[in-house]
Amino acid sequence: MDAFFAQHHDQLTQLRKEFHKNPELGFEEFKTSQKVKEILTELDLPFVDNIGTTGIVATVNGKQPDNGRRIGLRADMDALPLHEKSPHAHRSTNEGCMHACGHDGHTTILIAVAEYLAQHRDFSGTIYLIFQPAEEGRGGGDAMVKEGLFTRFPMDEVYGLHNWPYIPAGKIAVLDGPAMAAGDRLSITVKGLGGHGGATPHLTVDPIRISAQLVTALHSIVSREVSAMDQAVLSLCAIQSGELEAFNVIPDTAQVNGTVRTFIPEVQDLMEAAIKRTCAGIAQSFGAEITVDYERIIPATVNDPACAQFVRDTIIDEFGKQALDLKTKPTLGGEDFSYMLNQVPGAYIFLGSGRHEHDHPLHSPHFDFNDAVIPIGAKLLASTAIRAVNRQD
């Protein structure tokens, strides 16, 4: 397996750079999915497309007697609405859109797995290759599940990975239980009564003043209402109100938006209730109207402990004990692979891709996937799938 991926590394690197030059946003990955389908066709692997708009599922049947086992591997394909600032030759040609999270690399890794499995089918059962659209907040995982991913392609387990520049390349982390947080969107509308900021401020219900109180009050919820043994984040990330040129005009309304991150449903429920209660109290005390739109966008990504241990065992057997990273903690970032893990047991893997301590982070306009980890990620997924599909419980 090592020799196969080493032999194809240059070709896969060029493919990854091609994906990087041609990024597409969620549910718009038409060229990306077309390229994937062309490669699957060349490999003579059957696939079903248009699952969740641009999603694809390819099927690889083993040549050994079918044992009824079905294992899924997933990669995401979409990019982010960012203006790339990297100087390299393969920078984005789609202005305002770039692969700042490494999904170009994830897609390439799963294609590498497809190429290997197409030639090496000495296993029982079936391996499904899931090319998912719209991971970046647009609900592609949810769309695929709702369009019958697991009813059309029943799976015993499903695995996915994400490049992780915060871990050195060559290291791999797999956590038990929560790996990534639920991501909720918070939108608060403050309706007051505008007027003259100099002559008659006492006749107004100032939404800017009220918004300032909201910032202070809401940011204290985590420190005083969530147990120190639990984890939660509340960040108010945008406030819009009034016109900068209208220096003496108190506006009628203000908008305060942010995000909430939690790992367990009980804390998520607590956060939503506390936010709504706090907003209602401030509205009453200031004589304003405050509406809260609390949207639960992405559930927490929770690994099945048995599947996580299975991957750790695979890492040790295939790469050596030194490759296993035991220091990485759950992250409060969100990941809609969670929709798949809510339906089928599996695990989400952090593939170390860090080059040095000052490497660009995910979602940076300077980020570029580390092509050196393509063979590592491909071997990891291929080995995990083959071992899982051959396993007899």
C-alpha positions in Angstrom: 0.0 0.0 0.0 2.8 2.4 0.8 4.4 1.8 -2.6 1.1 2.4 -4.4 0.5 5.8 -2.8 4.1 6.8 -3.1 4.0 5.9 -6.8 0.9 8.0 -7.4 1.8 10.9 -5.1 2.9 13.3 -7.8 -0.2 12.7 -9.9 -2.4 13.1 -6.8 -0.6 16.3 -5.9 -1.3 17.8 -9.3 -5.0 16.7 -9.0 -5.2 18.4 -5.5 -3.8 21.6 -7.0 -6.3 21.5 -9.8 -9.1 21.3 -7.3 -7.5 24.2 -5.4 -7.4 26.4 -8.5 -11.1 25.7 -9.2 -12.9 26.0 -5.8 -16.7 26.0 -5.6 -19.1 26.8 -2.8 -21.5 24.4 -1.2 -24.1 22.9 -3.5 -22.3 24.5 -6.4 -19.5 21.9 -6.8 -20.5 21.1 -10.3 -17.0 21.0 -11.9 -15.5 19.3 -8.8 -18.1 16.6 -8.8 -17.8 16.2 -12.6 -14.1 15.6 -12.2 -14.7 13.1 -9.5 -17.2 11.3 -11.7 -14.8 11.2 -14.6 -12.1 9.6 -12.4 -14.6 7.0 -11.0 -15.7 6.2 -14.6 -12.0 5.6 -15.6 -11.6 3.3 -12.6 -14.7 1.4 -13.6 -16.3 2.0 -10.2 -20.1 2.4 -10.2 -21.5 5.5 -8.6 -24.7 7.4 -7.9 -24.6 11.1 -8.2 -26.9 14.1 -7.4 -27.4 13.0 -3.8 -27.7 16.3 -1.9 -27.4 18.2 -5.2 -23.8 17.4 -6.1 -23.0 14.5 -3.8 -21.7 11.2 -5.1 -21.5 7.7 -3.6 -19.2 5.2 -5.3 -19.4 1.4 -4.6 -16.4 -0.9 -4.3 -17.3 -4.6 -3.9 -14.6 -6.9 -2.6 -13.7 -10.1 -4.5 -13.9 -12.3 -1.4 -17.2 -14.0 -0.5 -19.6 -11.3 0.7 -19.9 -11.2 4.5 -22.6 -8.6 4.5 -20.3 -5.9 6.0 -20.7 -2.3 4.6 -18.3 0.5 5.5 -18.4 4.1 4.4 -15.6 6.6 3.9 -16.5 10.3 3.5 -14.7 13.4 2.1 -16.1 16.9 1.6 -15.7 18.9 -1.6 -16.7 22.5 -1.0 -14.7 25.7 -0.6 -15.1 28.9 1.4 -16.2 32.5 0.4 -12.7 33.9 0.9 -10.3 36.0 -1.2 -7.1 33.9 -1.4 -3.9 35.8 -0.5 -1.4 33.0 -1.2 1.3 33.6 -3.9 1.6 30.0 -5.2 0.9 29.1 -8.8 -2.2 27.1 -8.0 -4.0 29.9 -6.2 -7.8 30.2 -6.8 -9.0 31.3 -10.2 -12.5 31.9 -8.7 -12.1 35.3 -7.1 -13.8 35.4 -3.7 -13.8 31.6 -3.3 -10.9 29.4 -2.0 -10.1 26.1 -0.5 -9.1 27.5 2.9 -10.0 24.4 4.9 -8.3 21.7 2.8 -11.4 20.0 1.3 -9.4 19.9 -2.0 -7.0 17.6 -0.1 -9.8 15.5 1.4 -11.4 14.9 -2.0 -8.0 14.0 -3.4 -7.3 11.5 -0.6 -10.6 9.7 -1.2 -9.9 9.6 -4.9 -6.5 8.0 -4.0 -8.4 5.4 -1.9 -10.7 4.8 -4.9 -7.7 4.2 -7.1 -6.2 1.8 -4.7 -9.4 -0.2 -4.0 -10.2 -0.4 -7.7 -7.0 -2.5 -8.1 -6.9 -4.2 -4.7 -10.2 -5.9 -3.9 -9.0 -8.7 -1.7 -11.6 -8.1 0.9 -15.1 -9.1 1.8 -18.2 -6.9 1.8 -18.6 -3.5 0.3 -16.9 -0.1 0.8 -18.8 3.0 -0.1 -16.9 6.2 -1.0 -19.0 9.3 -0.1 -18.1 12.6 -1.8 -20.1 15.2 0.2 -21.1 18.7 -0.9 -21.6 21.8 1.3 -19.9 21.0 4.5 -19.2 24.7 5.3 -22.4 25.6 7.0 -24.8 24.8 4.2 -25.9 21.4 5.4 -24.6 19.0 2.8 -24.3 16.2 5.2 -27.8 16.7 6.4 -29.0 16.9 2.7 -27.3 13.6 1.8 -28.8 11.8 4.9 -32.3 13.2 4.1 -32.0 12.0 0.5 -31.5 8.5 1.6 -27.7 8.0 2.0 -28.0 5.3 4.6 -31.2 3.7 3.3 -29.9 3.5 -0.3 -26.4 2.5 0.9 -26.8 0.8 4.3 -23.5 1.0 6.3 -22.4 -0.6 9.5 -19.8 2.2 10.1 -18.7 5.4 8.5 -15.3 7.2 8.8 -14.1 10.6 7.8 -11.0 12.7 8.3 -9.9 16.4 8.4 -6.4 17.7 7.9 -5.3 19.3 11.1 -2.4 21.8 10.8 -2.3 22.1 14.6 -0.8 18.6 14.8 2.6 17.8 13.1 2.4 16.0 9.8 2.6 12.3 10.4 0.7 12.4 13.6 -3.0 11.3 13.8 -5.6 11.9 16.5 -8.9 10.1 17.1 -11.0 11.1 20.2 -13.6 9.1 22.1 -17.0 10.8 22.2 -17.3 14.5 21.3 -14.7 15.6 18.7 -16.2 18.8 17.4 -19.0 21.0 18.8 -22.5 21.7 17.8 -22.6 25.0 16.0 -25.6 27.3 16.5 -26.4 30.7 14.9 -27.7 33.5 17.1 -29.5 36.5 15.6 -31.0 39.1 17.9 -33.1 42.0 16.7 -33.5 45.0 19.0 -36.5 47.3 18.2 -36.5 50.6 20.0 -37.6 54.1 19.2 -35.2 56.4 17.3 -34.8 60.2 17.6 -32.5 63.1 18.0 -29.3 62.1 19.9 -28.7 65.6 21.0 -32.0 67.4 21.5 -34.3 64.6 22.7 -32.5 61.4 23.6 -34.7 61.0 26.6 -37.7 60.4 24.3 -36.0 57.5 22.5 -35.6 53.8 23.3 -32.0 53.6 22.3 -31.2 50.2 20.6 -27.5 50.8 20.7 -27.5 51.3 24.4 -29.6 48.2 24.8 -27.2 46.2 22.5 -24.3 47.2 24.7 -26.2 45.8 27.7 -26.8 42.6 25.8 -23.2 42.1 25.0 -22.2 42.3 28.6 -25.1 40.2 29.9 -24.9 37.5 27.3 -21.2 37.1 27.6 -21.6 36.3 31.3 -23.8 33.3 30.7 -21.0 30.8 30.1 -19.0 31.9 33.1 -21.9 32.0 35.5 -24.5 29.5 34.2 -22.5 26.7 32.6 -20.7 24.3 34.9 -16.9 24.6 34.8 -16.9 20.9 34.1 -18.8 21.5 30.8 -17.7 23.5 27.8 -19.5 26.2 25.9 -18.7 29.2 23.9 -20.9 32.2 23.2 -19.4 34.9 20.8 -21.3 37.9 19.6 -19.5 38.6 16.3 -21.5 41.4 14.7 -23.5 44.5 15.6 -25.2 46.7 13.0 -27.2 49.8 13.8 -27.5 53.3 12.5 -25.5 55.2 10.0 -21.9 56.4 10.7 -22.5 59.7 9.1 -25.7 60.3 11.1 -23.7 61.1 14.3 -26.7 62.7 16.0 -29.4 60.3 15.1 -30.4 57.5 17.4 -31.7 54.6 15.2 -34.9 52.5 15.6 -33.2 49.1 15.5 -30.1 47.2 16.0 -29.0 43.7 15.0 -26.7 41.6 17.1 -25.4 38.3 15.6 -23.2 35.5 17.0 -22.6 31.9 17.5 -22.9 29.3 20.3 -20.8 26.1 20.6 -21.5 23.2 22.9 -20.7 19.5 23.1 -23.8 18.0 24.8 -27.5 18.6 24.3 -28.2 19.6 27.9 -25.7 22.5 27.7 -27.1 23.5 24.3 -30.6 23.6 25.8 -29.3 25.6 28.8 -27.6 28.2 26.5 -30.6 28.7 24.3 -32.9 29.1 27.3 -30.6 31.5 29.1 -30.1 33.7 26.0 -33.8 34.0 25.5 -34.5 34.7 29.1 -31.7 37.4 29.3 -33.0 39.1 26.2 -36.6 39.1 27.5 -35.5 40.6 30.8 -33.4 43.4 29.1 -36.3 44.1 26.7 -38.7 44.6 29.6 -36.3 46.7 31.7 -35.6 49.1 28.8 -39.1 49.1 27.2 -37.9 47.6 24.0 -38.8 44.7 21.8 -36.2 42.0 21.4 -36.6 39.0 19.2 -34.2 36.0 19.3 -33.7 33.7 16.4 -31.7 30.8 17.7 -30.9 28.3 14.9 -29.3 24.9 15.6 -27.2 24.5 12.5 -24.9 21.6 13.1 -25.0 18.9 15.8 -22.0 17.9 17.7 -19.6 15.4 16.1 -19.5 12.5 18.5 -17.3 9.5 17.8 -18.4 6.0 18.7 -15.8 4.9 21.3 -15.4 1.4 19.9 -14.9 2.8 16.4 -12.4 5.4 17.7 -10.4 2.6 19.4 -10.6 0.6 16.2 -9.0 3.5 14.3 -6.3 4.0 16.9 -5.5 0.3 16.7 -5.2 0.6 12.9 -2.9 3.7 13.3 -0.6 1.8 15.6 -0.5 -1.3 13.3 -0.1 0.6 10.1 2.1 3.6 11.1 3.5 2.7 14.5 2.7 3.8 18.0 4.6 7.1 17.5 2.1 8.2 14.9 -0.8 8.3 17.4 -1.4 11.8 18.9 -2.9 11.6 22.4 -2.7 15.3 23.2 -5.3 16.7 20.9 -8.5 17.8 22.6 -12.1 18.3 21.2 -12.5 21.5 19.2 -15.4 23.9 19.4 -15.4 24.2 15.6 -18.3 22.5 13.9 -18.5 19.7 11.3 -21.5 18.4 9.6 -20.1 14.9 9.3 -22.1 14.9 12.6 -25.3 14.2 10.6 -23.8 10.9 9.4 -22.5 9.9 12.8 -26.0 10.6 14.2 -27.2 7.8 12.0 -24.4 5.3 11.9 -21.5 4.6 14.3 -18.1 5.7 13.2 -15.3 8.1 13.9 -13.9 11.4 12.7 -10.1 11.5 12.4 -7.7 14.5 12.8 -4.9 14.0 10.2 -1.9 16.0 11.3 -0.7 18.3 8.5 1.3 20.9 10.3 4.6 21.9 8.7 5.9 24.1 11.5 4.5 26.0 14.5 3.7 29.1 12.4 1.7 27.2 9.8 -1.3 29.1 8.5 -4.5 27.9 10.3 -7.7 26.6 8.7 -9.9 29.3 7.2 -7.0 31.6 6.7 -6.7 33.3 3.3 -3.1 32.1 3.2 -3.9 28.5 3.9 -2.8 25.7 1.6 -3.2 22.0 2.0 0.0 20.1 2.9 0.3 17.6 0.0 2.9 15.6 1.9 0.1 14.0 3.9 -1.9 12.7 0.9 -0.3 9.2 1.1 -0.8 9.1 4.9 -4.5 10.1 4.7 -5.1 7.7 1.8 -3.4 4.7 3.6 -5.2 5.5 6.8 -8.7 5.5 5.2 -8.0 2.5 3.0 -6.6 0.5 5.8 -9.4 1.4 8.2 -12.0 0.5 5.6 -10.4 -2.8 4.6 -9.9 -3.9 8.2 -13.4 -2.8 9.2 -15.1 -4.5 6.3 -13.2 -7.8 7.0 -13.8 -7.7 10.7 -16.0 -10.3 12.2 -17.8 -9.1 15.4 
